[in-house]
Amino acid sequence: MSPEPAGPVVSRRGLRIAGLGLVAVAATVVASGIMTRKMADARLSEWTETQAVPVVAVATPGTKSLNSTIDLPGRLEAYSQAQIFARVSGYVKDLKADIGTPVKAGQVLAEIDAPDLDQQIMQAEADVTSAQANLGLSRANLDRGQSLIQTGAVSKQDLDQRGADFANKQGLVKSSQANLDRLRVLEKYKRITAPFDGLVTARTTDLGALINAGAGGAALFVVSDISRLRVYVNVPQIHVPGVRIGTKAQLNVPEYPQRSFAATVEASSQSVDAASGTTRILLSVENPNNDLMTGAFATVRLALAGTEKAINVPASALIFDQSGLRVATIGAGGRVLLKTVTIARDFGSQVEIGSGLSADDRIITTPPDGIASGDQVHIAGEPNAIGPAEALEKREAVKPRG
């Protein structure tokens, strides 16, 4: 038999070799894909762990004093005000002033007809005349006795009696004269006058009205000096240290909505009202044109002085939870340290810290929810911090393919 041709045998061997090669290539590709996927999974896991560490913005507390203002209701009163009553009883004979009348010190406001007082003065004058006559007679008796004592016509006892009678008559003259002087002083009060320059702000009497002496009823007139006014405001206790003597303020009244009047703090009651928790503060405001009225309501804007060493943080840095009021700071190793603080004053977007922080602390301006002491954080702007855009790019780069 003749041998078989070699061609088919060679063809099968080549096919087997080629198949084995293809299997090897496929195995290499599969192994490479598996390794690539494992490496991508490892990088993704590493990136996820990195992203689990929050990135926070950090700043140091501000130490500049923050001056603020506070608006409080106030009441205007005359700087000097006098309620004028009658010192003598009688009837109003004449009125010289009415409400709104500008007056000068000593100017007559009204005159009183006091017939009872007139009669008392006449009687007192007669008493003085009688006492003086009796004194003259007693003096004559004393002089006569002193001249007769040398001759023995009068006794020593009689002379002593004449001397005592003379002293008694002297006392009666002085007493009656003092009573007359008192009544003449009262007579001057028949003319009611203004005690100082000002404005008549009230009148409660009229012509012919019966007037009783004393302050038992309503005042006949009220004279107010309104060239300068007092303003009383009640300042909450927490703001009292910021309202110092000499502090400037602005005053506004409803009748002049477009105007402000300058006022100055002059005094403090230095006590806290237990019912309202406020301290009464006195301000003064000049009123040369009489634009402001006594008894009027006003809004007072006070400038509060800041403390010399103030520590201010953003309001967003505060953490309120069951542990109280705290601020998150950066401690050693970039880990969070929560510090308990107190608020001295609240300015809205900024808060003045009373205690718990120092000027060299690094605070987290916007702490994430659930942050706790010891948590690891990345600080925005530092090399280990990843921003949102960079994080997205990195996530796409490590995302597994296929």
C-alpha positions in Angstrom: 0.0 0.0 0.0 1.2 3.4 -0.8 1.7 5.9 2.2 -1.0 8.5 3.0 -0.4 12.1 1.9 1.2 14.3 4.6 -0.9 17.4 3.9 -4.0 16.6 6.1 -1.8 15.5 9.0 0.0 18.8 9.0 -3.2 20.7 8.7 -4.7 19.1 11.8 -1.6 19.7 13.9 -1.6 23.3 12.8 -5.2 23.7 13.8 -4.5 22.2 17.2 -1.6 24.5 17.8 -3.6 27.5 16.7 -6.5 26.5 19.0 -4.1 26.2 21.9 -2.7 29.6 21.1 -6.2 31.1 21.0 -7.0 29.5 24.3 -3.8 31.0 25.9 -4.6 34.4 24.5 -8.2 34.2 25.8 -6.9 33.1 29.2 -4.4 36.0 29.3 -7.2 38.5 28.4 -9.5 37.1 31.1 -6.7 37.1 33.7 -5.8 40.7 32.7 -9.4 41.8 33.0 -9.8 40.2 36.4 -6.6 41.9 37.7 -7.7 45.2 36.3 -11.1 44.9 37.9 -9.5 44.0 41.3 -7.2 46.9 41.1 -10.1 49.2 40.2 -12.1 47.9 43.1 -9.2 48.5 45.4 -8.8 52.1 44.2 -12.6 52.6 44.5 -12.5 51.3 48.1 -9.6 53.5 48.9 -11.4 56.5 47.4 -14.6 55.7 49.2 -12.7 55.6 52.5 -11.1 58.9 51.7 -14.4 60.5 50.9 -15.9 59.2 54.2 -13.6 61.8 55.9 -15.6 65.1 55.7 -14.0 68.2 54.3 -14.6 71.3 56.6 -13.9 75.0 56.3 -11.8 76.3 59.2 -11.2 79.8 60.5 -9.9 81.6 63.6 -12.3 83.6 65.8 -12.5 87.3 65.2 -11.2 89.5 68.0 -12.5 92.8 66.8 -15.1 94.4 69.1 -18.5 94.4 67.4 -20.5 97.5 68.1 -24.3 97.1 67.8 -27.4 99.1 68.4 -30.6 98.4 70.3 -34.0 100.1 69.8 -36.0 100.8 73.0 -39.2 102.7 73.8 -38.8 105.8 75.9 -40.9 108.6 77.3 -40.1 112.3 77.1 -40.3 114.5 80.2 -39.4 118.1 80.9 -35.9 118.5 82.3 -37.4 120.8 85.0 -41.1 120.8 85.9 -42.9 122.5 88.7 -46.5 122.0 89.9 -47.6 125.3 91.4 -50.1 125.4 94.2 -51.6 128.3 96.2 -50.1 129.3 99.5 -53.2 131.4 100.5 -56.9 130.7 100.3 -59.1 133.0 98.3 -60.6 133.6 94.9 -58.8 133.9 91.5 -58.9 137.6 90.7 -56.9 137.7 87.5 -55.3 135.2 85.1 -52.1 136.3 83.4 -51.1 133.0 81.6 -52.7 130.0 79.9 -51.4 126.7 78.5 -48.7 127.1 75.9 -47.7 130.5 77.3 -43.9 131.0 77.5 -43.0 132.6 80.8 -39.9 134.0 82.5 -38.8 133.4 86.1 -40.8 135.6 88.4 -43.5 136.4 85.8 -47.1 136.6 87.3 -49.4 133.8 86.3 -52.4 134.7 88.4 -53.6 136.9 91.3 -55.7 135.8 94.2 -58.1 137.9 96.2 -57.7 136.8 99.8 -60.0 139.0 102.1 -59.4 136.7 105.1 -55.7 137.2 104.8 -56.2 141.0 104.6 -58.2 141.0 107.8 -55.6 138.9 109.6 -52.9 141.3 108.5 -54.9 144.2 109.9 -55.4 142.4 113.2 -51.7 141.6 113.4 -50.8 145.2 112.8 -53.1 146.2 115.7 -51.6 143.6 117.9 -48.1 145.0 117.2 -49.3 148.5 118.1 -50.9 147.3 121.3 -47.8 145.3 122.3 -45.5 148.3 121.6 -47.7 150.6 123.8 -47.6 148.1 126.6 -43.9 147.8 126.2 -43.5 151.6 126.5 -45.6 151.7 129.7 -43.6 148.8 131.2 -40.3 150.6 130.3 -41.5 153.7 132.1 -42.5 151.8 135.2 -39.1 150.1 135.2 -37.2 153.4 134.8 -39.3 155.0 137.7 -38.6 152.1 140.0 -34.8 152.2 139.3 -34.8 155.9 140.2 -36.8 155.3 143.5 -34.9 152.3 144.7 -32.1 154.7 145.9 -34.5 156.5 148.2 -36.2 153.3 149.5 -39.6 154.3 148.1 -39.8 150.9 146.3 -38.6 147.6 147.4 -36.2 145.3 145.6 -39.0 142.8 145.0 -41.1 145.5 143.3 -38.2 146.5 141.1 -37.7 142.8 140.1 -41.4 142.5 139.1 -41.2 145.6 137.0 -38.1 144.2 135.2 -39.9 140.9 134.5 -42.9 142.7 133.2 -40.7 144.7 130.9 -39.1 141.6 129.5 -42.5 140.0 129.0 -43.7 143.0 127.1 -40.6 142.8 124.9 -41.4 139.2 124.1 -45.0 140.1 123.2 -43.8 142.8 120.8 -41.5 140.4 119.1 -44.2 137.7 118.9 -46.8 140.0 117.4 -44.2 141.5 115.0 -43.2 138.0 113.8 -46.8 137.1 113.2 -47.3 140.3 111.2 -44.2 139.5 109.2 -45.4 135.9 108.5 -48.7 137.2 107.2 -47.0 139.8 105.0 -44.9 137.1 103.5 -48.1 135.1 102.8 -49.5 138.2 101.2 -46.9 138.0 98.5 -48.2 134.6 97.5 -51.4 136.3 96.4 -49.4 136.7 93.2 -48.6 133.3 91.7 -45.4 133.5 89.8 -43.3 131.2 87.5 -40.3 129.6 89.3 -38.1 129.5 86.2 -38.1 130.2 82.5 -40.4 127.7 80.7 -43.8 127.0 79.2 -47.1 126.7 81.0 -48.1 123.1 80.1 -51.2 122.8 82.4 -53.8 125.1 84.0 -56.6 123.8 86.2 -58.2 127.0 87.6 -60.3 129.9 86.2 -61.4 133.4 87.1 -63.5 133.5 90.3 -62.6 129.9 91.3 -62.2 129.3 95.1 -58.6 128.5 96.0 -57.6 126.5 99.0 -54.1 126.8 100.4 -51.9 123.8 100.2 -51.2 120.8 97.9 -54.3 118.9 98.6 -55.9 119.3 95.2 -54.7 119.7 91.6 -51.9 122.1 90.9 -53.1 125.5 89.6 -50.4 125.6 87.0 -47.6 123.3 85.7 -44.6 125.1 84.3 -42.1 123.0 82.3 -38.6 123.8 81.0 -38.7 122.1 77.6 -35.6 123.7 76.2 -34.0 120.4 77.3 -35.8 117.1 77.9 -35.2 114.0 79.9 -35.7 110.6 78.2 -36.2 107.5 80.3 -35.7 104.0 78.9 -35.6 100.5 80.4 -32.5 98.7 79.2 -32.5 94.8 79.4 -29.9 93.6 82.0 -27.8 91.8 79.4 -27.2 95.1 77.5 -26.6 97.4 80.5 -22.7 97.0 80.5 -22.7 98.3 76.9 -24.6 101.5 77.8 -22.1 103.8 79.4 -22.4 107.3 80.7 -21.9 109.6 77.8 -23.1 107.1 75.2 -24.6 108.8 72.2 -28.1 107.8 71.0 -30.6 108.7 68.4 -34.2 109.6 69.2 -37.2 109.3 66.9 -40.8 110.4 67.5 -43.9 109.5 65.4 -44.7 113.1 64.5 -41.3 113.6 62.7 -40.7 110.3 60.9 -37.9 111.7 58.8 -35.9 113.3 61.6 -33.6 112.1 64.3 -32.6 113.9 67.5 -29.3 113.4 69.2 -29.4 112.3 72.9 -26.8 111.5 75.5 -26.8 109.0 78.4 -26.5 111.0 81.6 -27.4 108.6 84.4 -28.3 105.0 85.4 -30.4 103.7 88.3 -27.7 101.1 88.9 -30.4 98.6 89.9 -32.4 96.0 88.1 -36.2 95.9 88.4 -37.1 92.4 89.5 -40.4 92.4 87.6 -39.0 93.4 84.2 -35.3 92.5 84.4 -34.4 96.0 83.2 -32.3 99.0 84.4 -33.7 102.5 84.1 -31.4 104.8 82.1 -31.7 108.6 81.8 -30.8 110.5 78.6 -31.0 114.1 77.8 -31.9 115.7 74.5 -31.6 119.4 73.5 -34.9 121.0 72.3 -34.1 124.6 71.4 -37.0 124.9 68.9 -39.6 123.2 71.2 -40.1 120.5 68.5 -40.3 117.7 71.1 -43.2 117.6 73.6 -43.3 116.4 77.2 -45.0 113.1 77.8 -44.5 112.0 74.2 -43.5 108.5 73.2 -40.1 108.1 71.5 -37.9 105.3 70.1 -34.4 105.5 71.4 -31.5 103.8 69.4 -28.6 103.2 71.7 -25.1 102.4 70.5 -23.8 99.4 72.6 -20.1 99.5 73.4 -18.2 96.3 72.7 -15.8 94.6 75.0 -12.0 95.2 74.6 -11.2 91.5 74.1 -14.1 90.1 72.1 -14.1 86.7 70.5 -16.6 86.5 67.6 -17.6 83.4 65.6 -20.1 82.9 62.8 -23.5 81.8 64.1 -23.3 78.8 61.8 -20.4 77.5 63.9 -22.7 76.9 66.9 -23.8 73.4 67.7 -27.0 72.9 69.8 -27.6 69.4 71.1 -28.4 67.6 74.3 -24.9 68.5 75.6 -25.6 72.2 75.4 -24.1 74.9 73.2 -20.7 73.9 71.7 -18.3 74.9 69.0 -16.2 72.4 66.9 -12.5 73.1 66.8 -9.5 71.4 65.1 -7.3 69.6 67.6 -4.1 67.6 67.3 -3.8 65.4 64.2 -6.7 67.1 62.4 -9.2 65.6 64.8 -12.3 67.4 66.0 -12.5 68.8 69.5 -15.9 70.1 70.7 -15.7 72.9 73.2 -18.6 74.1 75.4 -19.2 77.9 75.1 -21.4 80.6 76.4 -22.9 83.6 74.4 -22.2 87.1 75.5 -24.1 88.9 72.8 -25.9 87.8 69.7 -25.5 90.0 66.6 -27.4 87.8 64.1 -24.8 86.4 61.7 -22.1 86.9 64.3 -22.0 85.8 67.9 -19.8 87.2 70.7 -18.5 84.3 72.8 -18.5 84.9 76.6 -16.4 81.9 77.5 -15.0 78.6 76.2 -12.9 79.7 73.3 -9.5 81.4 72.9 -8.3 83.7 70.1 -5.9 81.0 68.7 -8.5 78.2 68.3 -9.3 77.0 64.8 -13.1 76.6 64.6 -15.1 74.7 62.0 -17.4 77.4 60.5 -20.1 75.0 59.3 -19.8 71.7 61.1 -21.5 68.7 59.5 -24.4 66.9 61.2 -23.4 64.3 63.7 -19.8 65.5 64.2 -18.2 64.4 67.4 -15.0 64.8 69.3 -12.2 62.6 67.9 -13.6 62.5 64.3 -11.0 62.8 61.6 -11.6 65.6 59.1 -9.9 67.2 56.1 -9.4 70.9 56.1 -10.5 72.6 52.9 -7.6 74.1 51.0 -5.0 71.7 52.4 -3.3 69.0 50.3 -5.3 66.1 51.8 -8.6 67.7 51.1 -10.6 66.8 48.0 -13.1 69.2 46.6 -16.4 68.3 45.0 -15.1 68.7 41.4 -11.9 66.8 42.0 -13.9 64.0 43.7 -16.2 63.6 40.7 -13.2 63.3 38.3 -11.5 60.8 40.5 -14.6 58.7 40.9 -15.0 58.5 37.1 -11.3 57.6 36.8 -11.6 54.7 39.1 -15.0 53.5 38.0 -14.7 49.8 36.8 -15.0 49.3 33.0 -16.8 46.4 31.2 
